Amino acid sequence: MSDPRPEATHPLRGIALLVTAVLFFVLLDSTSKHLSRHWSVSLLVWVRYSVHLLLMSALLMPRMGRRLVSTRRPALQIVRAGCLLITSWFIVAALQRMPLAETTAILFSAPLLVTVLARLVLHEHVAPLRWAAVVLGFVGVLLVARPTGDVDLTGLALALCGAGGFAGYQVLTRLLSPTERPLTLLFYTALVGTVCMSVALPWIWAGPLPDARALMQMTSMGVFGGIGHFLLIQAFRLAPASTLSPVLYVQLAWATLLGWLFFDQLPGPIGAVGIIVIGIAGVMTALAARPGANAPLPAQR
């Protein structure tokens, strides 16, 4: 059922596309953080998923037809998409309270949780280097949390819940990727997120309607996410996952830069060390992956 992927023979082009893709994901988070000052988290998440669904339907449905929604395991598709929806909601809620760089760093601890879940749920063998990365990543999270009390504890808890949902999403992506098309996986996340938020929104949001400017900014979230996902998929068609997975952590640098440019927020010395430690732990996890293992396309919000 899986579509054959072109041979990965252009690693430099793949790396360039991936660096650009994660920039768009940070632009999505930056816009979400800006809008969350004035608008409900639930409204922002609904608009983001709805625009993403409309874009995918308009651009892909005419070409792919039923293949876009054809799946062998619909139940797992729905659960996986639900995990991503939970992640999106918690991360936007965390961005209301925490700086962009620190929130992104907490989210990037998810691959370390995946290592634990891979051992407990998938019964995979975990190499000592990956366990060392888990311990190192936990230290990094503690440094970002700054036990001195500088970080909003509620925001930190929300970000950790988002990371937990993201870890579950990545484990399910690993289970589904051998039999499902990447675009089908992506479409179900947009579809389930839109349907769930459309049903829930009348019960959880009763605020004013956004004006034209705010609506355009909200729409841009779906555009940023859609472009980021498209570039991500193209990157992994041009270069192998073993080459690109460590490059994903460039997103931490983008988040730090845009957090400074847009919100005048820079991590303190301890927090900066924590972000670097989490990045190193994540790269160690990527490099310790078994050669030749079936690596799905990395999941992004």
Backbone torsions as a table, in degrees:
resi	resn	phi	psi	omega
1	MET	NA	-28.7	-176.9
2	SER	-69.3	141.2	176.3
3	ASP	-75.4	138.3	175.8
4	PRO	-66.6	138.7	179.9
5	ARG	-97.5	142.9	177.0
6	PRO	-57.5	151.0	-180.0
7	GLU	-61.5	132.5	-177.5
8	ALA	-79.5	95.6	-174.8
9	THR	-126.5	8.1	-178.0
10	HIS	-129.6	70.0	-174.5
11	PRO	-61.7	-39.2	-178.4
12	LEU	-66.5	-40.9	175.9
13	ARG	-64.5	-38.4	178.1
14	GLY	-63.4	-42.6	178.6
15	ILE	-63.3	-43.0	-180.0
16	ALA	-62.5	-41.7	178.4
17	LEU	-65.5	-39.3	-178.7
18	LEU	-67.6	-41.8	177.5
19	VAL	-59.8	-39.1	177.7
20	THR	-70.3	-39.1	-179.7
21	ALA	-60.1	-46.4	-177.6
22	VAL	-70.1	-24.9	172.4
23	LEU	-62.3	-42.1	178.5
24	PHE	-65.6	-34.7	176.8
25	PHE	-65.8	-36.9	177.4
26	VAL	-70.5	-36.3	174.4
27	LEU	-61.4	-38.9	175.2
28	LEU	-59.4	-48.3	-179.7
29	ASP	-66.1	-38.2	179.1
30	SER	-63.8	-42.6	178.1
31	THR	-65.1	-41.4	177.7
32	SER	-60.4	-42.4	-179.6
33	LYS	-64.2	-44.1	179.2
34	HIS	-60.8	-47.7	-176.5
35	LEU	-72.1	-27.2	-177.7
36	SER	-68.8	-10.4	174.7
37	ARG	-68.8	-25.4	-172.6
38	HIS	-125.1	-15.7	-172.7
39	TRP	-127.2	154.8	-178.6
40	SER	-62.0	140.7	175.7
41	VAL	-58.5	-42.4	-177.7
42	SER	-63.7	-39.2	178.0
43	LEU	-64.0	-43.8	-179.4
44	LEU	-63.0	-42.8	-179.9
45	VAL	-65.4	-40.1	179.1
46	TRP	-62.6	-46.6	-179.8
47	VAL	-63.4	-43.1	-179.0
48	ARG	-58.5	-46.7	-179.1
49	TYR	-72.2	-37.5	-178.6
50	SER	-64.6	-44.4	179.0
51	VAL	-64.9	-41.0	178.4
52	HIS	-60.3	-43.8	179.6
53	LEU	-64.3	-43.7	179.9
54	LEU	-62.3	-42.1	179.3
55	LEU	-63.4	-46.3	-179.2
56	MET	-64.7	-41.2	-179.8
57	SER	-64.0	-43.5	-177.3
58	ALA	-69.4	-38.7	-173.6
59	LEU	-88.1	-31.9	-171.7
60	LEU	-108.6	-32.1	-176.8
61	MET	-59.4	-42.9	178.6
62	PRO	-60.3	-33.0	-177.2
63	ARG	-86.3	-39.1	-173.7
64	MET	-99.2	-26.5	179.9
65	GLY	60.2	-133.7	-176.5
66	ARG	-67.1	-21.0	179.8
67	ARG	-61.2	-26.8	-179.1
68	LEU	-66.2	-30.8	-176.8
69	VAL	-109.5	-3.9	-178.4
70	SER	-72.6	125.8	-178.0
71	THR	-146.6	147.5	177.9
72	ARG	-84.8	-22.5	-175.1
73	ARG	-132.7	74.3	-176.1
74	PRO	-62.3	-35.0	-178.3
75	ALA	-63.0	-45.3	178.9
76	LEU	-66.9	-34.1	176.6
77	GLN	-59.8	-43.5	-177.8
78	ILE	-68.1	-43.5	179.8
79	VAL	-63.7	-43.1	179.2
80	ARG	-60.8	-46.6	178.9
81	ALA	-63.3	-35.7	176.7
82	GLY	-63.3	-38.1	176.9
83	CYS	-61.7	-40.3	179.4
84	LEU	-69.3	-37.4	177.4
85	LEU	-61.9	-43.8	176.5
86	ILE	-59.4	-43.9	178.3
87	THR	-58.7	-48.0	-177.8
88	SER	-59.3	-45.6	-177.0
89	TRP	-63.9	-47.5	-176.8
90	PHE	-66.6	-36.8	-178.2
91	ILE	-70.4	-41.3	176.9
92	VAL	-63.4	-40.0	177.2
93	ALA	-63.4	-37.7	178.3
94	ALA	-67.2	-37.3	-179.5
95	LEU	-64.7	-23.2	174.3
96	GLN	-62.8	-27.4	-170.3
97	ARG	-114.1	-22.1	-172.4
98	MET	-121.8	155.8	174.7
99	PRO	-62.8	157.8	-176.2
100	LEU	-63.2	-45.2	-175.2
101	ALA	-64.5	-45.5	-178.7
102	GLU	-65.5	-41.1	179.3
103	THR	-63.8	-43.2	178.2
104	THR	-61.9	-39.9	179.8
105	ALA	-63.3	-42.5	178.1
106	ILE	-62.6	-42.3	178.1
107	LEU	-60.4	-35.9	-177.8
108	PHE	-77.9	2.2	169.5
109	SER	-80.9	-6.9	-178.7
110	ALA	-57.6	-42.9	178.6
111	PRO	-58.9	-26.9	176.9
112	LEU	-70.9	-38.4	174.3
113	LEU	-65.6	-34.2	177.8
114	VAL	-61.0	-37.5	177.9
115	THR	-58.9	-44.2	178.8
116	VAL	-65.6	-45.4	-179.5
117	LEU	-65.9	-34.7	178.7
118	ALA	-61.7	-34.0	178.4
119	ARG	-77.0	-42.8	-174.3
120	LEU	-80.2	-38.3	-173.9
121	VAL	-97.5	-46.8	-176.8
122	LEU	-92.2	-7.1	179.0
123	HIS	57.4	37.0	177.1
124	GLU	-81.8	150.0	171.6
125	HIS	-73.8	132.0	-179.6
126	VAL	-113.8	120.2	-177.9
127	ALA	-68.7	153.9	178.9
128	PRO	-54.7	-35.7	-179.7
129	LEU	-62.4	-37.1	179.3
130	ARG	-70.7	-36.4	175.5
131	TRP	-65.6	-38.5	176.4
132	ALA	-61.9	-37.6	178.1
133	ALA	-65.0	-37.3	178.1
134	VAL	-61.6	-46.6	179.7
135	VAL	-63.1	-44.9	179.7
136	LEU	-62.4	-42.1	178.7
137	GLY	-63.1	-37.8	177.7
138	PHE	-63.2	-39.5	176.0
139	VAL	-62.3	-41.3	178.9
140	GLY	-61.9	-41.1	177.3
141	VAL	-61.3	-42.1	178.4
142	LEU	-61.9	-38.3	179.4
143	LEU	-68.3	-40.0	176.5
144	VAL	-64.2	-38.9	180.0
145	ALA	-67.3	-24.9	178.4
146	ARG	49.0	84.4	-177.7
147	PRO	-53.0	-10.4	177.3
148	THR	-67.9	-13.1	175.3
149	GLY	98.8	13.3	-178.1
150	ASP	-73.9	-24.7	-174.7
151	VAL	-95.2	143.5	175.6
152	ASP	-64.4	115.1	-174.7
153	LEU	-67.3	-34.3	176.6
154	THR	-64.6	-44.0	176.9
155	GLY	-61.3	-40.5	178.3
156	LEU	-62.6	-43.7	179.1
157	ALA	-63.1	-40.5	177.8
158	LEU	-63.1	-43.1	179.6
159	ALA	-64.1	-39.3	178.4
160	LEU	-66.1	-37.5	175.0
161	CYS	-62.9	-41.1	176.4
162	GLY	-61.2	-41.5	178.6
163	ALA	-64.7	-37.4	177.2
164	GLY	-63.5	-44.2	176.9
165	GLY	-63.6	-37.6	-179.6
166	PHE	-66.8	-36.3	177.6
167	ALA	-64.7	-44.8	176.8
168	GLY	-60.4	-39.4	179.1
169	TYR	-62.9	-41.3	-179.2
170	GLN	-70.2	-36.7	176.7
171	VAL	-63.2	-43.8	179.1
172	LEU	-68.6	-32.5	174.2
173	THR	-61.5	-41.1	178.6
174	ARG	-63.5	-38.2	179.2
175	LEU	-69.4	-35.4	-173.2
176	LEU	-89.3	-26.3	-170.3
177	SER	-60.4	-29.5	179.5
178	PRO	-65.0	-25.1	-174.5
179	THR	-116.9	-6.8	-173.9
180	GLU	-116.9	144.9	176.2
181	ARG	-69.7	142.2	177.4
182	PRO	-56.9	-40.6	-179.2
183	LEU	-69.3	-30.9	176.1
184	THR	-68.5	-41.7	175.4
185	LEU	-58.3	-43.9	-178.9
186	LEU	-67.2	-39.8	-178.2
187	PHE	-64.9	-40.8	-179.0
188	TYR	-66.5	-32.5	176.5
189	THR	-63.7	-42.2	178.9
190	ALA	-68.1	-41.0	-177.4
191	LEU	-66.2	-50.9	-177.7
192	VAL	-65.7	-41.8	178.6
193	GLY	-60.8	-42.5	-180.0
194	THR	-66.5	-46.0	-178.3
195	VAL	-63.7	-47.5	-177.8
196	CYS	-62.8	-45.1	-178.7
197	MET	-71.4	-31.6	177.4
198	SER	-65.4	-38.7	178.4
199	VAL	-71.2	-39.7	-174.0
200	ALA	-81.9	-29.2	-170.0
201	LEU	-56.3	-43.9	-179.8
202	PRO	-60.6	-22.0	-177.3
203	TRP	-93.5	-20.2	-173.1
204	ILE	-118.1	-1.0	179.1
205	TRP	-142.1	129.3	179.2
206	ALA	-137.6	30.5	-176.5
207	GLY	-83.5	-178.3	178.7
208	PRO	-69.9	156.2	176.6
209	LEU	-74.2	142.8	179.6
210	PRO	-69.1	147.9	174.8
211	ASP	-78.3	179.8	-174.0
212	ALA	-61.0	-41.6	-178.5
213	ARG	-65.1	-45.8	180.0
214	ALA	-64.1	-38.4	180.0
215	LEU	-64.8	-38.8	177.0
216	MET	-64.8	-40.2	178.1
217	GLN	-66.0	-40.2	177.6
218	MET	-64.4	-41.0	179.1
219	THR	-62.0	-34.2	-179.7
220	SER	-62.4	-26.4	178.2
221	MET	-61.0	-46.3	178.2
222	GLY	-64.6	-36.2	178.4
223	VAL	-66.1	-46.3	178.7
224	PHE	-60.0	-45.0	179.7
225	GLY	-64.0	-42.5	-179.4
226	GLY	-63.9	-44.7	178.3
227	ILE	-64.0	-42.6	179.6
228	GLY	-59.9	-45.0	179.4
229	HIS	-64.9	-40.2	179.7
230	PHE	-61.9	-46.6	179.7
231	LEU	-65.6	-35.6	178.4
232	LEU	-61.2	-47.9	-179.2
233	ILE	-63.4	-42.9	179.3
234	GLN	-63.7	-37.4	179.4
235	ALA	-60.8	-43.2	-177.3
236	PHE	-79.6	-5.5	168.8
237	ARG	-85.7	-18.9	-176.2
238	LEU	-102.0	-18.6	-177.2
239	ALA	-146.2	150.6	-178.1
240	PRO	-70.6	154.5	-179.3
241	ALA	-59.6	-35.4	-179.2
242	SER	-62.2	-29.8	177.8
243	THR	-79.9	-38.9	-170.2
244	LEU	-90.0	-29.5	-173.7
245	SER	-54.6	-44.9	177.7
246	PRO	-63.4	-26.9	-177.8
247	VAL	-68.9	-22.1	179.0
248	LEU	-54.7	-27.4	-175.0
249	TYR	-76.9	-1.8	168.5
250	VAL	-60.8	-22.8	179.3
251	GLN	-59.2	-31.8	177.2
252	LEU	-63.2	-38.9	178.4
253	ALA	-68.2	-43.9	177.5
254	TRP	-59.3	-43.2	-178.4
255	ALA	-63.3	-39.7	178.1
256	THR	-65.1	-43.4	-178.9
257	LEU	-65.6	-48.1	-177.7
258	LEU	-71.6	-30.8	174.6
259	GLY	-62.4	-35.2	177.2
260	TRP	-74.5	-44.7	-176.0
261	LEU	-68.6	-42.8	-172.7
262	PHE	-92.2	-30.8	-172.3
263	PHE	-124.5	1.5	179.7
264	ASP	55.3	41.5	-179.8
265	GLN	-121.4	119.6	174.2
266	LEU	-121.5	139.7	177.4
267	PRO	-61.0	144.9	172.1
268	GLY	-69.2	173.1	-177.3
269	PRO	-55.4	-44.9	-178.8
270	ILE	-68.5	-43.5	178.9
271	GLY	-62.8	-38.9	178.4
272	ALA	-62.8	-41.8	176.7
273	VAL	-61.7	-41.8	179.2
274	GLY	-61.5	-41.6	178.5
275	ILE	-62.8	-43.4	179.2
276	ILE	-63.9	-41.0	-179.9
277	VAL	-63.8	-42.9	177.8
278	ILE	-63.1	-40.7	177.6
279	GLY	-61.7	-44.1	178.9
280	ILE	-63.0	-42.4	179.5
281	ALA	-63.0	-40.4	178.7
282	GLY	-65.3	-41.9	177.6
283	VAL	-64.2	-39.6	175.8
284	MET	-59.6	-42.2	178.8
285	THR	-62.5	-42.6	179.7
286	ALA	-65.5	-42.7	-178.0
287	LEU	-70.8	-25.7	-178.7
288	ALA	-84.0	-3.7	179.2
289	ALA	-60.0	144.9	-177.7
290	ARG	-62.6	129.9	175.9
291	PRO	-58.8	134.0	178.8
292	GLY	80.9	-1.3	178.9
293	ALA	-68.7	154.4	-179.5
294	ASN	-76.7	98.6	-176.5
295	ALA	-98.8	117.9	177.5
296	PRO	-72.2	165.3	173.5
297	LEU	-60.7	129.5	179.6
298	PRO	-56.4	140.6	-175.7
299	ALA	-91.8	134.2	174.9
300	GLN	-128.9	160.2	-178.8
301	ARG	-79.1	NA	NA
